[in-house]
Amino acid sequence: MTPEKMVHMANQIAQFFAPYGREQAVAGIEDHLRKFWEPRMRAQITTYIASGGEGLHEFAAEAVGRLANK
């Protein structure tokens, strides 16, 4: 998957959860990524974050960081 498509998808998820406030949103995004994204997609976005994560919603970036640390 292209980085642009992956960022777009993650940002859509972040937009959905954003109204719930930072902590609930980040937890919701993390849960969604864990449940519905394939391991290779999670690995790809984790690598993307490590290289700067340009264009990724801050809540999505935080959720990916949590995924990487678990």
QUISULLIN-V332284 format. One record per pair of residues at least 12 apart in sequence whose ideal C-beta (glycine too) atoms are under 10 Angstrom apart, sorted by the first residue. I is the first residue (numbers start at 1). J is the second residue. Records with the same first field share a line. If there is no record, write none. Layout:
BEGIN
I: J / J
END
This chain:
BEGIN
1: 38 / 40 / 41 / 44 / 45
2: 44
3: 44 / 45 / 47 / 48 / 51 / 53 / 54 / 55 / 56
4: 55
6: 37 / 41 / 44 / 45 / 48 / 56
7: 45 / 48 / 53 / 54 / 55 / 56 / 57 / 60 / 61
8: 55 / 56
9: 33 / 37 / 41 / 45 / 60
10: 29 / 32 / 33 / 37 / 41 / 45 / 48 / 49 / 53 / 55 / 56 / 57 / 59 / 60 / 61 / 63 / 64
11: 55 / 56 / 57 / 59 / 60
12: 57 / 60
13: 25 / 28 / 29 / 30 / 32 / 33 / 36 / 37 / 57 / 59 / 60 / 63
14: 26 / 28 / 29 / 32 / 56 / 57 / 58 / 59 / 60 / 61 / 62 / 63
15: 57 / 59 / 60
16: 28 / 29 / 32
17: 29 / 30 / 31 / 32 / 57 / 59 / 60 / 63
18: 57 / 58 / 59 / 60
20: 59
21: 59
22: 58 / 59 / 62
23: 59 / 62
24: 59
25: 57 / 58 / 59 / 60 / 62 / 63
26: 58 / 59 / 60 / 61 / 62 / 63 / 64 / 65 / 66
27: 59 / 62 / 63 / 66
28: 59 / 63
29: 57 / 59 / 60 / 61 / 62 / 63 / 64 / 66 / 67
30: 59 / 60 / 62 / 63 / 64 / 65 / 66 / 67 / 70
31: 63 / 67
32: 60 / 63
33: 45 / 46 / 60 / 63 / 64 / 66 / 67
34: 63 / 66 / 67 / 70
37: 67
42: 64 / 67 / 68
43: 67 / 68
45: 60 / 61 / 63 / 64 / 67 / 68
46: 64 / 65 / 67 / 68 / 69
47: 64 / 68
48: 61 / 64
49: 61 / 62 / 63 / 64 / 65 / 67 / 68
50: 64 / 65 / 68
53: 65
END
